[in-house]
Amino acid sequence: MGRSIGFDHVGGSSTSFVWDLNDVAERVQDDQWVLVGPGFIDILVVGGGGGGHNDSNFGGGGGGGGFVESTATAVEVAKTYTITIGAGGAAGSNGGNSIFKDSAETINIVAYGGGAGGESFGDRDGRPGGSGGGGAGNSPGGVKGLAGSATTFPTGVQGTPGGGGGPSYAGGAGGGAGTPAPGDRNGGSGGNRSSTPGGPNRFKDGTNDFYAGGGGGSGPGSGGTSNPGGGGIAGPGLAGTGTAGTDGLGGGGGTKNAGGKGVVIIRYPNVAADPTFISGAATKRTYDTFKSFEFTSSASIQFT
């Protein structure tokens, strides 16, 4: 069982024993609670983004990495917690899984890598993943890439399907954590050259940052808008090379380009001690009543 940050409510009683981390921080700072270990932490885990398609033209964009938030998660002192950061997928390949787990796997949070974009002269379907890759264009267009299923801790989906390819040589964009990719295999045009928006999270610095956006799919013309979440955009014309997904955001790759690597972020009240690093490192930030640790490479830690 996790050790509570509030061992006892000093000088009174409460009818409610359900607290979020803001409540915890306020009560510890006001000396209402006695500090016992780090207790409960918030966790964000984002998988590596999928790569965009990897053949000659009108393929799909890569899906964003899986996006998993876990709030008020109980942790224990002197137990080892391992952080694994999923790599961004090369063009034509899914991204890697990001993981936060303890040594007994009582906690085992897995954010799946994003799905790769469908190929115009191969398997046209977008690959399943945290968010699905976009289907290739041509006639018929590739079917929608499917969003990856969730882990058992916590439950829930991790992203959205990719967009299906269209009959007018337009590849679908990869899905993102914020919204499904537009385009449908039965639509008139299909596809989307712009990146797909990612999902917001405030754990790093108290303001909304966006993660796990999808990459843009190929299509006629030029241009494409880069939306929040780190997804790459499509290259110019049917055969152009797009931009890569952003590392540390888990964005899907644009056409013919790689996805970005994932990230793990933890936060808890800043009155508690920093974790002990057995291996690896993280970027520490403090804001309001919290401290956060951003992991962009694998590590293992213990709480004290």
N, C-alpha and C positions, 0 to 999 in steps of 0.2 A: 504494500500500500504506500502511496505517496505521503510524505510528511507535510503537514499543513504549515503554511507560513504563519497562521494565527493559532498558537498553541492554546491560548485562553483569552477570552474577552474580559479584560481587567476592569473591575469597578462597575459591573453591570451585566445584564443578560440581554439576549436578543431572541425573538421568536423565529428569526430567519437565519439559516446557516448556509445560504447560497450567496457567494460574493464573486464579483468580477474583479479583475486586477486593479481597476481604479479604486474600488472599495478597499481592497487589501492595502494598496499603497497609502491611502489616506489614514487608515487605522494604525498602520505601523509607524508612520511619521508622527502621528499624534500620541504615540505611546499607549494606544488602546490595546494593542496586541503585542505579545512577546515574540520576537523573531526566532523561528526554528528552521534553519536551512532556507533554500530558495522556494520551496513549496510548489507553487503553481506558475507555469510559464505559458506564454502564447507562442505558437510556432507557425511559421509559413514555410511550406516546402513546394518548390517549383521544379518540374522536370526539365530536361534539355529539349529545346525546340527541334522539330523534325526538319529535315532538309527538303528544299524544293525539288522538283523533278530534275532528272539528270539525262535527258536525251535532247533531240534536236530542237523541238519547238512545241508550242501550245499545250504544255503540261501544267500540272497543278502546283500550288504553293504548299509549303510545309506547315503542319499544325503546331500551335503553341504547346509547350510542355504542360503536363498536368499541374493544376493549381489547387493546393490543399491548405486550408487554414484550420488550426486546432487551438481553441482558446481554453485558458484555465486548465492546462494539462498538468496533472500531478507528477512531480519528479522527486527522486530521493537523493539524499547525500551519499557520497562514496560509491555510487553506482556509475558504471561507465556508459556513456552515450556516444554513439557513433554517427557521424554525419557523412553522407556520400553525396557528391554533386554529379548529376547527370551531364554528360557531354552533349553538345549540340550535334545533331546528326549531319553527316556529310550529305551532299546532294544525292537524292535517291534513297536515303536511309533514315530510319526513325531516330529520334533523340534517345539519350540514356535516361534511366530512372534516377531520381534523387530520393534519398532516404534519411529519415531521422529515427533511430531506434535505440533501445537499451540492450544490455548484454543478454537479458532473458527474453527479449522480444515481447515483453509486456506492452511496451509501446513500440509500434512498428509502422511508421507513417511512410507510405511510398507514393510519390508523385510520378506517374508514368511519363516517359518521353513522348513528345509529339509525333504524330504520324507523318510519313513522307508524302510528298505530292505524287499523283499518278503520272505515268509516262505516256507520251503521245503515241509511241510505237511499241509499247509493251503492255504491262498491266495498267489499264487506264484508271482503275479505281484508286481513290485516295486511301492511304493506309490508316488503319485504326491506331489510336494513341491517346495520350492525355486529352488533346484535341485532335480531331481527324485531319488528315491531309486533304487537299483539294483534288477533285477528279480532273483528268485530262479532258481537253476539248476534242473536236472532230465530231463525226456523226457515226454512231451515237456517242454522246459524251459519257465520261466515266461517272459511275454512281458516287454518291456522297461518301467521303470517308467518315467512319463512325468515331464518336468520342469514346475514349477508353473507359471501362468500368472503374468504379471507385474501390479503394481498399476497404477493409473492414474497420479501420480506425483512422479518421472518422468515416461515417458512411456518406454517400452522396456522390454525384458525378464530379469529374475533375475538369471538364471543359465542354466543348461543343463540337458538333460535326463540321467537317469541311464543306465547302460549296461544291456542287456537282459541275462538271464541265458542260459547255454549251455546244450546239451544233455548228456554230460559226467560228470554229477554231479558237475558242476562248476557254482557257483552263480555269478551274475554280480556285479560289483562295483557300488557304488553310483555316480551320476554325481557331477561335481564340477563347480565352477564359471569360472575356467580357460579353461576347455576342456571337451567335452563329455566323458563318460566312455567307454572304449573299450568293445567289446563283443556284440554278436547279437544272438537272439534266433535261427536263422537259420544257424549260423556259426558252424564250426567243433568242437570248444572247448568251446567258450563262457567264460564269467566271467573274473575276474581279481583280484588277491589277494592283489595287491598294492593299496594304496590310489590314488585318482584322484586329479590332481593339482587344486589348487584354483586360484582366481583372484588377480592381484597385485593392490596395492593402496599406495600412498605416503603421505596421509594426516597426519599420526601420527607423523612422524619424518623426512620427506623429502626423505627417502629411501623406496624402494619397500618392503612392507610386503605383505604376501599372506594370503588370507582368503577363507573360504567356500569350502575347498576341500572335496571330497567324500571319503567314507570308502570302504575298500576292501571287496570283496565277497569271500565266502568259495570255496574251491576246493581241489582236490587231491594234495598231496605234502606238502611242507613247504615253509616258506619264504614269501617275499613280500616287496616292497620298499615303504618307507614313502616319499611321494612327498610334496612340499611346499603347505600349505593351511590348515594344521591341521586335515586332515582326518586320521582316524585310519586304521590299516592294518588288514588283516584276521588272524585268529589263525591257528595253524598247523593242517593239515589234514582236513577231511570233517567236523569234529565235534569240532574243536578247538575254543577257545574263543579268539577273537582279541583284539585290543587296542581301547580305547575310543577316540572320537574326542576331539580336544583341546579346552578348555574353552577360550573365548575371541577371537576365530578365526572362530567359527561357523562350525567346521569340522564335517563331518558325521562319525558315529561310525563304526568301523570294526565289524566283525561277533560277534553276541551275546553281543554287548557292546553299551554304550550310545554315543550320539552325544555331541559335545561341545556347551556351551552356546554362544550366539551371542555377538555383540558389536555395539556401536555407537561412532563415532569419528566426532568432529567438528573442523574446523580450520578457522582462519581469521588473518588479520595483527596484529602483536604484539603491535602496537601503540594504539590499542583500548583497552578499559577496560575489565578485566575479567568478566565473568557472575556472577550474584548473585545467590547463591544456596538456593532455597526454601526448597529443600529436597535432600538427597543423596549427592554423591561426585563423583569426576572424577580425573584422573591422568593428570596433566598439563605438557606439554613439550614446549620448545621454540627452534626454529631453523630458520636459515636464517632470513627472515622478518616476520615469522609466529609464532603463538602460537596454540597449539592443546589441546583438552580435550578429553580423552578417557574414555568412560562410560562402565563399566562392570556390573553395577547394575542400577536399575531404579532410576530416579532423576527428578527433575523439576527445571528450571532455568529461570531467566530474564536477558536481556541484558540492559546495562546502558550506 
